[in-house]
Amino acid sequence: MRAFELVKNWPVSTVSAGVIDHLENIHMYGDTNREFRLASVTKLMTAWATLVAVEDGSVNLDDEIGQPGCTLRHLLSHAGGYGFDNKEAIIKPERKRVYSNTGYELVAEHVSAATGFEFADYLHESVFDPLGMNSSRLIGSAAGDVNSTLGDLIIFMGELRKPRLIASSTYLEATSSQFPDLEGLVPGVGRFNPCPWGLGPELRGTKHPHWTATRNSSSTFGHFGGSGTFVWIDPVANVACCALSGFEFGQWSLTHWPVFGDEVLAELGR
């Protein structure tokens, strides 16, 4: 794709990027086998494994976890009242969208206790293995420590476009805003009211400025990571896009990622 020429101008030493277009053709740039830490893109995979556990009856989205009134649904959508890395709750559930690594670690602990598997093993058995993501592994926190490759991330993007591991009804719920009236902060991006979030994926909604493409529809969902990684899926354009850089998220990301995404969509006529 011509859009990959833009990636060469990013202020990073190494980058791999990928696109699945509306005809399901896969386009890749860079080393498809180089391993990167996904950082918070990990949360999408943790959420997917949790939704598999919901469907097999091991856990329920209404299970209470942590502080009173906090449920699995709250934690997956950053509405549980836990701070970024605070072990104790900082506000009551469902008051604000407070982005939380702690919340996802609580999710993983709950799934582990319910299934009898270490969460890293459950993630492998429920997501990585059935999808054939043979180069992916969780090496630490379920909030941010999956190591993976572009090749595997492309596979996972395919699952995010057309799920095989969860039912369509679960998928629609996961990509719909939970507690839609909540305001909140997307770290490093800005404060938004409302700040829509699904059961794992961030939803673009009307957020501006944003790390996704300016041409993306409001139904676009995905996640970015602090290690300079991102994945987005635009259901209207029927296009998915990702990049891995291993270079800390910052102003360069907000400058270059939307331009790249816009060029991808323009090149595809979407």
N, C-alpha and C positions, 0 to 999 in steps of 0.2 A: 504493500500500500504506500502511496505517496505520503500519507500522513506520518509515516514512520521517519521521514526526513526531519520532521520537527523534533523528534526525540534526540537526534544527534546534537541539538543545541541546548539540551538541558545541562545544568551545571553539576553533573554527576559523573563519576568515573566509569560506572557500569550500570547498564539498564537493560531490562528485557521487557517487552510489551506484547500484548496480544489483543486480537479482535475476533469476535464471532459475528459475522454479518447476518443480514436478514434472510439470506439464502442458505445459512448454516455453514458457509465457508469459513475456515479458520485461517487467520493471518497472524504471523508471529515475527517478531524482531528480536535479535540478540540470542544469547545462549539459552536454549530451552531447558538445559539440565543443570544450570548453575543454581545452587541452593541459597535462598534468601530467608531471613527471618521476616515473617509476615506482619509482626506486631499486631495491631488491633483488627486486621483482616481475619485474624484467628477467631474473633468473636462470631463471625458468620458460620464457621465450621463448628464451633462449640454449640451455637444455637441449633444448627441442623441436627447434630447428634442428639440434642435435648428433645427436639421435635420427633425424632425417631423413637426416643424413649417414651414420649407422650403417646404415640400411636400404638406402641406395643404394651401399653398399660402400666409401665414401670413407674411413671410419674404422671402428675396432672398439672395443668397450667394453674389450677386454683390451689395447689399445695402451698401451705404457709411455710415460709422460710425466713429466718432471721427475726427482725423486730416485729411486734404485733401488727397485723394487717398487711404485711408484705407477703406477696405470693411469687411463684415462679414467673408468672406473666409480668408482674412488676419488674422483676430483676432483668428479664430478657429485654425489656423495653426501657431500661434506665429510669424507672419510675419508683424504685424501691426505697429511695431516701438515703442511700449510701453515697458517700463522696468518692472522689477519684480513686484513692487508695486508703480510705478510712475504714478501719475494721469495725468501728461503731457507726450506727446510723447518725446522720446529721439533721435530717428532717423526717417528718412522717411520710408514709407512702402516698403516692399520687398527688403530691403538692407541686412538684416541679420535675422537669426532665434533668436529672443530675447524672451526668455521664460517669460510669463507675466500673473500674476494674474489679473492685471488691464484689460487686453484684454478680459478675460472671464467675468469680471463684466460688461464691456461694452456690451458684447454679451447678457447677461441676461437682462440688462436694455432695449436693443433694442427689444428683444422678448417680454418682458413684455409690452412695449409701443404698440407694434403691435397687441398683442392678447387681451389686456385689463385685463390680469391676473397678479397678483404678480408672480414672477418667481418661487417661491417655490410651489405655487399652480399649475402652468403650468407643472412643472416637475412632480408633483404627478399625475396630470390628464393625461399627455401624455406618461409617462414612468412607474412610480411606480405602479399605479393602474392597467393598462392593463396587466402588467407582473405579477401581484400578489406579488409585493415587499412590503408586508404589514408592515415591520419593518424598512423601510427606510424613512428618512425625511431630508429636507434641513433646517438647523437652522441658517444660516448666509450667507457667501459669496458663490456665485455659482462657485467660483474657488476652494473651498476646504472644505466646511462645511456640507457635507452630513454625517449623522450618519447612519450606517447600520450594518448588521450582515453577517456572513458567508453564512447562508442560502439564504439570499437575493442576496448576491454577486454571488453565484452560478447561481441563476436565471438570473442575468444580463449577466454573462459570456455566458450562453446559447444564449442570444440575440446577443451577439457579435460574436458568432460562426455562427448562422443561424438566421438572423434578421426576426422578424415578424412585427416590428413597422415601418420600412422604406423599400423602394423598393430595389431590388438587385442592380440597377444602382447607387442609392444613396450610398448604402453600399460600392460598389466598389470604388466610388470616395472618400468616407470618409477614406478608408484604403489604398489609393494611395497617394504618396508624392505630396504635393502642393508646388509649387515654388521649385522644386527639387534641384536646384543648390546652395541653400542658405547654408552657414556655420552657425554654432551656438553652443551654450553651453547648455548641459543638466545639470542643477544644481546638484552639488554634485557628478557628474559622470565624465564629461570632455568636452572638445571642439572638435567638429567634423566638417570635411569638405569633403563631404556635411553632413548636419544634417537633415535627412528626417523626415517629420511630415505630418500626414494626417489631416482630419477635426475633430480634437479631439485626436485621438490616436497618440502616438509616434511610429515611425516605426524603427525597429532595423537596417535594412540596413547592412552596413559594420562596424558599430560602435564597437570599441574594445578599452579597456575593457568596459563591459556593465553590467547592472543589470539583464538582461535576461540570459537564459542558453547559454552556449557556443555551444551547439548542436542545438539551435534554428535556423530556416531558416532565411534568410534575410527579408522575408515577414512577420515575426512575428511583431505583433503590440500590444499595450497596454499602461499602465501607472503605475507609482509608486507614492506613496504619502509620504510626509515628516513625517507622523506619523507611518512609518514602515509598509506600505501597498503596495501591488502590484497586478496587473492583467496582464497576457499576453495570447495571442491566437496565436498559430502557425498553419496557414492554411495548410502548407505542411504536418506536422505531424498529423494534425487534433486533436490537444490536446490543452486544456486551463488549466491555472494554476493560483492560487491566494493565497495570505496570508494576514492576518491581525494581527498586533502585538501590536499596541498602544505604540511602543517604537521608539524613534526618528531615522529616517533614518541616516545612517552613514557608516563607513567602514565595520561594521559588516554585513550590508546589501549586499554590493558588494562582500564580502567574502562568505557568506552563501547562498544567493539566487541563484546564478548561479549553485552552486554545487547541491542544491536541485533540480533545474530544470533539470539539466543533469541526475540526478538519476531517476527522473520521466520518462523522455524520454527513458532512457536505459531500465528501468523496463518494459515499454510498447513496447519495441522493435522498437522505432521510430527513 
